[in-house]
Amino acid sequence: MADLVPLSTSSVAPAFSIAAAYGVMVSFAGPQAIMSVIVAFPLFLFSALIFRQLNIHFPHAGASFFWGTSVIGRRYGGFQAWVVTLAYFLSLPPILLPAGEYTLQLASSLGWVPPSVVGNLEWEAAMGIGWALVAAVPLLLGAKPTARFTEAFFGIEIAILAIFLVIGLSVLPGHVINPIRPSWFFSTTIDPLSFSLALVAVATILDGWEIDSYASEESQHPRRWPGTSGVYGLVVVFALYMVMMPLITMETPLPALASSADPLATWVGGVMPSAGWAIDVAVIASTASSLWLTAFILSRAWYSMGRSGLLPRGFSRVHRTLHSPWVAIAAITGAEIAVQLLELTSSSVFAFFSLVLTAAGVFLLLEFALNGITATVHFRRAHRPMGLEPPSPHRHLLLVVLGPITAAGMLVIVAVGLVTNPYLAVIAGVLLVPSVYFLWRARRLASSQLLYSPLAEGEESLSQHS
């Protein structure tokens, strides 16, 4: 549990999330960006409770796609496998791009590189590729080393954020630019279309806590700890947002926030300009851990898909010494590098970044919605947890209510976001086309193979290396 709680909290990456997404959210909804977090939080909390209970019943490295297969069927699980792939792979480029940018800013402020390299697309892409390679190191070393790296980086991030919170509060009486208003937290006059776009962006700053479910096979108590630590991580990060976002909004001009690619640095530049390098350190620490933890989720999902036959069998290979799914990790790293090179061809990197970030939010919301449907189907009928035989089947009346609420809420946000942005709807539609292969592949596989993920002779399971 001491590893899983930092993993779940750090995977949400509070410093990076604010730096990367809050400016986009303010550009959509103004100060009501705070309200969008408040409105979305209950749905994510319900989803976290659903993840926890599904993990208790079906502890598995494939998490979402395995649950869908077990409860609803092969083709449903196959479709969910592609949604999971899109949700987490599309989350990686919006991490790599700022990672390179922040690293160059810090190096320039310390005099290690000339100022001319800051903002240079080629340099940022090269630095992003470097971070992709660095992030592969803890992943290849295994789950426990990944947790240790994460705890160290998370400690740096939280310590710096705490210092700046104290500084921001201490200068607050004489530094109020936007007086706090109740409408920031609740308003009925906001444009619903703009607000819906902010809600889609919120998905990218309230996700990540579910990493513990994908680590369940490597947990010492797979039915007790994973899921619970995810709820803790989500609540901690939400509380941090509710302190930092109003403070940043009060002390920073709204036009500057809405147009800033880094609202966290913009805020610090206003309250303590000489310490801008420190916030770069916090965001770099947050970005680095978020990078390898997002890849951790995807690597375990791909490992499980390879084990079940949805992906080539090689994805299920585990390194005999390091005990990590090294083929899946290598594939993710190579794909990250390819996307970084693709960004060089974009006429507007910020537009590319915003589009990919929003698309990632759409598929993350869709993943949580599909899990809500799975929970609705599963928990309304009597059942037994996989592999356990309690005296009698049981039901979960609370989740019978939370399941459809979560699924409907997530789907409404996705639908409104796609309607208000037709270009995003087209992109999302194109990205869903490869799901046809997963549906076809899942239909051809035997149910037992998808559900129990048999290993070929000589292969190892992640659960052997807890």
N, C-alpha and C positions, 0 to 999 in steps of 0.2 A: 504493500500500500504506500510505503514511503517513496517508491519509485513511480507508481502509477499516478498519484495526485500531481506531482510536478510535471509528468508527461502530459496529462490532460490539460493542465493550466497553461503550460508553456506552448502546447500545440495550438492553442487559440492565439497566442502571441499578442498580448495586449498592446505593447509599445508599437510593434510593427503594424498592427491592425489600425490603430489610430492614425499613424503616420501615412499609411497607404490608402485608407478608405474614408477617413472622416471628411477630407476635403471634397471628395466626390459626393458624399452624402449631403454635405452642406450645399453644394452646388445644385442638388436636386430639390432639397426640402428646406433650406435655410436653417435657422436654429431648431426647427422641428425635427432635424436629424436625430436629436436626443429622443424625441417622442417615438421615432421609428424603432429605436432600440428597445424602448419600454413596451411598445405594442408587440414586437416580435419575440421578446424574451419568454413570455408564457408558452408559446408554441415550441420553442427550443427546450424549455424545461420539461414540457410534456414529452417531447421526443427523447430527452435524456432518460426520463423514467421508463419509457418504452424500451430503449436500448438496454437499460439495466435489466429489465425483466426478461427480454428476449435472450440476453446473454446468459442469465441464470438457467434458462431452459435449453439453450443451444450454444454452449461455449465453442467457438470455432474461429479460426483465423480469417475465414471469408466473411464473417459477420453478416452484413446486410443481404448479400446475394444468397448465402447459404440459408438464412432464415426464410427468405421468400420461396426458395426451392422446397424447403422442408414443409412449409405450411400451405402454400398455394399450388406450386407445381414447377416443372422443369422450365417451361418457356418463360414463365414469370421471373424465375430466378435468373435465366439467361439474359433477359432484358435488364434486370437489375444489375447484373454484372457489368454491362456496358455503361449504365448510368454511373455506377461507382467509379469506373475507370475515367469517365469524363469529369466527374466532380473533382477528383483529386489531381488528375493530371493537369487540368486547366487551372488549378490553384497554384501550380508550380511556377509558370512564367511570371505572374505578378509578384512572386517572391524574389526570383532571380534578378529581375530588372532593378528593383530598388536596392538589392544587396550590393550590386556593382556600383550603383550611384552613391550610396552612403559610404562605401569603403573608399571610393575616390575622394569624396568630400573630406573624410577624416584624414586621409593621407595628405591631402593638400593643406588642410589646416595645421598639420604637424610639420609641414615643409618637406615631406618625403617625395612628393611629385609636384610638378609645376601646375599652377591654377588652370592652365589652358586645357588640361585633360578632363577637368570636371565638366560634365555636360557633353563630352565627346561620345557619340554613339558607339564607335568602334571600341573605345576604351571600356565603356560600360558593358558592352557585350562580352569582351574578353574577360573582364572581372567577374561577370555573371557566370561564365563558363568555369572560371576558377572556383567559384563558390559551389557549383554543381559537383565538381570533383572533390572538393573538401567535404561536402555533405555526405558523399558516398563512404567516407572513411568510417565514421561511427556506425553507419548502417552495416557495413561489411564486418565490423568487429563483433556485432551481435546485439541482442536486446539489452543486456545489462550494461555494457559500455555505452550504448546509446543513451540509456537513462542517466548514467553518470555525467556524460558530456552535457546533457540537457540541464541537469540540476545546477551545474557550475554556471552555465550561461544564463539560466533563469535567475539565479541569485544576483548576478551582475545587473540584469535588466530591472528587477524589482527594487534593488538598492538605489539605482540612479533615479527611477521614477519616484520613489519615496522622497528623495532629496528635493527633486523639482516640485513635487506637490507641496512640500513645506515652504519652498521659496515662493511659489505661486500664491499660496494662501497668505504668506507674510506681507506681500506687496499689494494684496487685493484691495484694501481700503482706498488707496490712492491711485489704483490702476484699473478702475472699472470703465471699460469702453462701451460695453453693452449691458445695461442693468438686467439682472435676471428677471424673467417673466414667467408666470404660470403657463403661458401658451407654449413655452418650450417643451413642456411635459405633457400638455393636453390641449388640443385645439380642434375645433370643428370647422374652421374656415380655410384650412390648408387645401391646396389643389390635390385632389385624390390621385391624379395621374403622376404628378411629380413625387408625391409621397410613396406611391407604389414602387417607383424606381429606387428610392432610398431604402425601402424594405428589402428589395433584392440585394442591394449592396450589404445590408446588415447580415445577410447569410454568410458572408465571407469573414465577418468579425465575431460571429457567435458559433462558429463551427470549429472542430478540432478536438473538442473534449471526448469525442467518440473513439479516439485512438486506443483507449484501454480495451474496448471490445475486440479490436483487431489484434491486440496483444494477449488475448485470453489464453491461447494455447501455450504461451510462454510464462503465464502467471502461476505462482505456487498454489493459489486458491482460485481457479478459473470461474467458479460459480459464485464466489463471494465478493471478491475485490473488483474485478472489471465491471464497469457500469456504475458502481457506487462512486468510484473515484472520478468518473466523468461528470456526475452530478455536482460533486464538490468543485471541480475545475470550472464548470460553467457558472456557478453561483459566484465564485471568487472574482472571475473576470467581469461579470455583469456589475458587481459592486464597484470595481475599479473604474469601469466606464462611467458609472453614475456620479463619480467624484470628478474625474478628469475632464469629461466632455463639457459639463457646464462651466468649469473653471476656465478651460481654453476658450470657450465661446464668450465668456464675460471679458476676457483680457485681450482679445484679438479682434480687429475689424472684420466684419462678416465678408466683405468683398475679398479681403486677403485670404480668409479661410477657404472660400469657395473656389478661388483660382489657384490655391497652393497645391503643389504636388507633395508637400510635406507639411501639413498643418502643425504637427508637433514641433518641428524646428521653427516654424513661423512664430508660434507661441513663445518658445524659449527665447527667440531673438528679440521679443518685445519685453520680456521680464528680466532676462539676464543674458545680454548678447555675448558676453565674454565666455560663456559656458556652452556655446553651441556644440563644441566638439564632444562634450559629455553625452549629450542626447544622441549624437551619432553613434557613440559606443553602445548605448542602450538599445537603439534600433537595430544595429548590426548584430548584437547578441540575440535579440528577439527574432530577427530575420533568419539567422543561422539555424537556431533551434527549430523554428517553424518550417524551414526548408527540409531538414532531414526528418522531421516528424511527419510532415505530409507525405514525403517519400516512403517513410516507414509504413504508413497505412496502405499506400498503394502497393508496396512490395509484398506485404502479407496478403492483400487481396489477390494479387497476381499469382503468388505462390499457391494459394488455395485454388484459384482457377486452373492453374497448371496441374495440380494434383487431381482435380476432378475431371479434367479433359476438355474444359472450355478453351484453354490456351494450350500451346504446345507443351509437351511433357517436361521439357527442359526448365520451364519456369518453376517447377516444383523441386529443383535440385537444391540441396542444402550443403554448404561447405563443411567438410568433415572435421576441420579444425576450429573454424570460427563460428560454426553453427548458425549461419545466416543464409537466407535465400539469395545467393550471390548472382544467379542468372537474372532474376527479377530486378535486383538492384542495378546491375549493369545495363539492363534494357532501359530502365527509367533514366539513368544518368545520360545514356546516349541520346534518348529522346529529348531531354532537357537541353542538351547542347545543340541539337538540330533546331529547336524552337528559338534559341538565342540567335543563331545564325539567320533564321527566317526574319527575326525582328529587324535586321539590318536592311531588309528590302521594304520596310514599311515607311510610307511618307510621313507618318506622324506616330511616333512611338507612344505618346500619351494616349492617342486614340486607340492604338493597338492594345495598350495596357488596360484602358477602361473597358474595352469590349471583352477582352479575355476575362477580366475580373468579374464583370457582370454575368458572362456565360457560366463561369464557375459557380456563381451564386445560384443561377437557375438550376443547375444539375445537383448542387448540394441540397437545395430545397426539394427537388424531385426525389432524391434519395430518401430524405426524411419522410416525405409524403408516402412513398412506397412502403417504408417500414411501418408507418401508421396504418396502412391498409393491411399489412401482414399481421400486426397486432390485433386489429379489429376482427379479422377472420379467426385468428388463433385463440384469443382469450375469451371469446364469447361461447366457446364450447369447452366441455370438460377435457382435460389433457394431463399428461405426465411429462416432466422434464426428460429430455433425451438422455438415455443411459441410466436413469434412476427409476426406481419402482416404489413410490410412496404407497401407503395403505390403500388410498383411493384417489381417483382423478379429482382435480380441483379447477376452479375458475378464478378470474381476477376481475371483479366487478368494476373497479376504478378504471382499469385499462380498457374495458369495454366502452367506457365513455370517452376517455382521453384519446383512444386510437382514431376514431372518426373525426374528432375535433382537430387533431393534429394534421391528419391527412387533408382534410378540407381546407384548413387555414393555409397550409403550405401550397396547395394547388391553386388557391385563389391568388396568392401573391405571385406565383409563377405566371398564371394566366394574364393577370393585369399587367405585369411587367412586359410580357411578350406583345400584348395588344398595343401598349403605349410605345413600343420600340419595334416596328416592323422589321428593321434590319436585323435586330437580335433574334427575332422569331425565325427569320430565314436561316441565319447561322445555326441556331439550335436545331432546326429541322434537318439541315444538312449533316450536322454532327450526329444525329440519331440514326442516319441511314445504316451505318455499320452494325447497328443492333440486330439487323436482319440476320447477319451471320451468327450472332450469339443465339438467337432464337432457333435457327436451323440446327446449330451444333448441339444445343441443349436438348432439342427434340430427338436427336439421333442417339444421345447418350442414355444409358440405362439409369433409371431412377436411383438405384443403389449406388452407382458410381458418383453421381452428383451429390448424394446425401452423405455418403460415408467416406468419400475421397480415398479410395484404396491406393496404397503406395506400391510402386513397382519394386521388384526384388533389388535390394541394395540401397534403396532410397531411405531417407530418414525423415522423421516428423519433427516439427518445431517443438512439439510437446516433450520430446526426449531431452531437451536442453533447457529446462526451466531453471 
